[in-house]
């Protein structure tokens, strides 16, 4: 439990929250899952190169504030997978434990108020900067949290939304969407659409954006695909961070950054199993599950964020290229030496820079 507390101020702690996984009941070795959990680094793969083990130094090209996160070992329990629904529920509960001081630090230091309410029948958390710039009044961002569609229920899931409100000075509505194992696909997407529809009733779409990181980034893209199917207006811009856009274990960095990423580890851990849990028996290639397979034409301008050690860097790069191929304006920012979602570690220069870039991008595209 102490390790989880150590990570509480980073979005690694908020996004991963798995440091106590080895202590939870109902967990199994992922190797027992058979073909669904084939190693991303092992086995004989035609054309593959064997990379010798070597030290991975912490570069001097990151801030002193970020270096401890870059230097951290793999989280305890990243490779342990709950064996049943009770185990997944325990994991979700643990992911939010001990986050209170971190959330309070974000609210206090960044000047944010938080209100819980309901929109479209879905619980949400509204983060508001205490010193809202006049130019940002009336602009609303909808936030979809990460956590593999299984972690960070309740207030802990609004951590990224609080940071956007604090760093970007926007009003942010964080969706506390339903999650697996009790509510697999399409529950999260249904909730996102319900909140988006409710927001449209009182706000102009050209003054709104949607953002989120990891599963939240993938859900951002899926929400646009579903909204277009239903004839709903799309937002003026989106900001998917390290989007989990492809749940089929496709992409170079799933292999190149396996065990280099000190947040997710590799797809052989809980996150790979979470993909199957979320899909609930449906084809992982479904564009509403893996939106990289969808049609991005007509999407609003997008800014994407990742890091050079991110397991999902390829998902981010592939999403960026597909947006550009569809004629969509898309910016890509990649941060030095960062593993998955480490650009969300609060109170570091890199995080301030990441949110400043996103805020400026949104400022250019949201109507006044």
N, C-alpha and C positions, 0 to 999 in steps of 0.2 A: 504494500500500500504506500510505502514511503516513496517508491519510484514514481508512482502516479502523481503524488503531490509535488515531486520535483519538477515534473513537466507541466504543472497546472497552468503556468503563465504562457505556454506556447500553444499554438493551434495544433502542434503535434499532440499535446495532451488532450486538447479538445476534439481533435479530429480522429486520433487513434484511441486513446484511453484504454489501451489493452495491457498495461503493465501488470495488472493483477490476473491476467487470464490463466496463468499456471496455477492460481489458487482457487479457481472456480470449479464447482462440481460439473460433471457432464461434459468434459472436454476429451478429445481424442487426438491421436497423432494423425495429421492429414494424409500420411501414407496409407492409412487404412481405408481411405475413400476410393482407392482404385484409380481407374482411368480419369475420373473427374479431377484428380489432384496430381497428375503427372508433373514431375519436376520441371521447372523452367530452366534449370541449369544442368540437369543430369540426363543420362540416357544417350543413345546414339542418334544423332540428328544428321542426315546427309548434308554435306557442305559446311558443317559447323567447325569452328576453330576452338581448340582448347586453350583457355587463358590461364597462365600459371598464377598461383596465389602470390600476392604481393602486398606490402603495406600501402595504406591509403592515407596520405597525410592531410592535415587540415591546412588549406592554403592561407597565405597572408593576404589574399585578395578579398576576404570578407571582413566585416566589422568585428571588433572585439566582443561586442554584445552577442553576435551570432555564433562565434567560434565554439562555445560549449555545445550548442545544438548540433553543429556539424561534426564535432568530435565524439558525440554520444554513441554508445554501442547500440546494436539492435535491441529493441525493447523486449523485455522478458515476456514470453508468451505469444510473440507475433506468429509463431508456427503452430499454435494450439487451436484446434477447431472444436467448438461446441458440438456435442453429439446429438443433442435433441433441443426441442423448443425451450425447455427450461434453462438449458445452458446458454442459449442465445439471449434469453431475457435477463439472465444474471450478468452476462457480458454487457448488455445495454445499460443496465443499472450501474455497473461499475464504471462505465465510460463517463458518467456524469458525476460520480462521487468526487468529493474534494475540490470541485471546480469553483465553489462559491467565492473563495478569496481572489481567484484569478478574475472572475467576472466582476467582482466589486472593484478590483484595481482598474479594470478597463473603464467601467462606468465613472469612477471617481477621477482618474487621471486624464481621461479624454473628454469628460464633461458630457455624459449621456444619461438620459432618463429612460426607464424601461417600463412598459405597460403591457400587461397580458389582456387580450381580448379575443373575440371570435369574429371571423369573416367568412361568409359563405358556409357556415357550419363547421369551420376548421379553426382550431386554436392557433393564435399567432402571437408574436411578441413585437411590439412597436418600439423601436429605438429612435430617440429624438435628441439631436444635439441641443445643449442648453443655450448656445449662442448661434442659432441658425442664421446664416447669411441671408439677407433679403432676397438675393438672386436665386436662392435654392428653395425658397418657400413655394409650396404647391407642387414640388417635384417629389416623386415617391419611387423608391426602389423596393422590389420584391426580392427577398433573399431565400434561397433554398440551401439548407445546410448539408455538409458532407457526413461521412461515417459509414460508407458502404451500404446504405439503405437499411442499416440495422442498429446503428449507434447514435447517441446524443439526443435522446428525447428531452422535451421540456426546455427549460431556460438555457441549459448548456449548449443546445443547438443554435441559440441566437448569438453566440459569442462573436462570430464573424460579422453578423449584422451590427452588433454594437460597435465593433471596430470601424466598420464603414461609416456609421453615423458619427463616430468620434473623429476619425481621420478625414473623412470626406465631407462631413457636415451636411448630410442628407437625412431625410426621414426614411427609415428602413422598416419594412414589414417582414419579419422572419416567420416562415411557415413551419409549424410543428406538425409535419405530415406523419401519417401512419406508416409503420415500418414492419418489415419481416421480423420474426417468422409468422406473427399473427396476421399480418396484412401485407402479403407479397404484391408484386405487380398485378394490377395497375393502381393500387391504393394511393401510393405517393403521388403519382401523376394526376389522379383524380382530385386529390386535395390541392395540388398546385393550381390546377385549372379552376377549381372552385374559388380559391382566393383571388386568382387573376380576374375572374369574372366579377367578383364582388368589388374589386378595386376599379374595374372599368365603369362600374355604375356611378362612381363619384369622382373619377379622375380621367383626364384625357390621356390616351395611350402615348401621344407624342411627348408627354411630360413624365413618362415612366420608363424604368429599365428593370431587367431581371438579372440577378447574379448569384453565384454560389461556387463552391470549390469541391473538387473530387466528385463524389456522387451528386453533390449539388450542382456542379458544372454540367454533368451529364443530364441531370433532370432539367436544367435550364434549357438545354437544346431540345430535349424531348417535349417540354412544355410548349415550345414554339411550333414543333411539328404537330402536336395535338391541337393547339389553338388554331392553326391554319386549317386543319381538317374540319374543325367546327365553325369556321368562318368568323372567329374572334379576331379583333385587331391585335397586331403584334406591338411590342414595346418599341421605343425609339432606339434602344441600344441594349446590348447584353455584355456581361463580363464573366465568362466561365473561367474559373481558375483550375488549372490542372484537371480538366474535365475527364471523368470516367466515361468516355464516349463509346468505348468498345469493350464489352464484357466477355469477349470470346478468346481472350489471351492472345491477341494479335498485336504486333508492334515491336520494333527493335528493342526499345529500352526495357520492356518486360523481361528481356534476357540480359541486355548489356548492363542494366542497373540493378539486377537482382542481387540482393544482399549488399549492394552499395547504398541503396536507399535505406537509411536507418530509421525510417518511420514505418513503412509498409513491409520492409523486408523483401518478400517476393510473393508472387501469386500462389505459392504453395501454402501460405498461411491462411489466417481467417478470412482475408479479403477475397481470395479466390473462391472459397466456399460460400461467401456472402453473395457472390454473383449468382450462383445456382439457387440459393435460398430466395433471393429477390425475384428471380425469374419465375419461380414456382412451377417449373415444368414446361414453361414456354420456351420457344426457340430464342436463344441468346442473340441471334442475328436480327430479331425484330427491331425495326428502326426506333420504336418507342422504348425499347430496352437498351439497345446499342445505337444511339442516334447517328453515329458515323455512317450508318447505312441509309440514312434518310436523305431527302432532297433539301439542300440548304438554299436553293434559289429564292430570292425575295426576303431573306433574313435581314434583320437590321444590322448596323455596324457592331462589331464585336472587338473586345480587347481580351486577350488570353494571357495567362500568367503561369509560369512553371519554373523549374530549377534544373541545373545540369545533372544532378544526381537523382532526379525524380523518376520513380518507377513508371509514372504515367506521362513522362515527357513526350513519348511517341504519340500517345493519344492527343496531347495538346498540339503537337506539330501537325499531325494528320488532320485534326479539326481545322487548324488555321489554313492549311493548304486547300482543304475542301471548300472552305468559305471563300477563299480567293478564287478558286476555280469556278465557283458559282457567281462570281462578280460582286461579292460582298466586301465592303471595306472591313479589314480586319488587321489589328495590331497584335504583335506577339512580343511579350517581355519575358526573358529567361534570366533568372538570377544565379550568380556564381555559387557553386558547391551546395546548393540547397536540395535536400531531399523533399519528399512529397509534402506540399503545403507549408513548408517552413517560411514562406513569405508571409504567413499569418502569425508568426511569433511576435506578440506585441512588444512595443517599446524598443525596437531595434531600428537602426537607420534603414535597413533594407525594407522593413515593413512599412515605414513611413513613406519611402520612395514608391513602393508598389501601390499603396492606396492613393498617393498623390497622382500617379500616372492614370489610375483608373478614374479618379474623380475628374481630372482634366478631360479625359476622353468623354466621359458622360456629359460634362458641362458643354462640350462642343455639339453634342447630338440631341440633348433633351431641349425641348422648346421652352421658352421663357414664360 
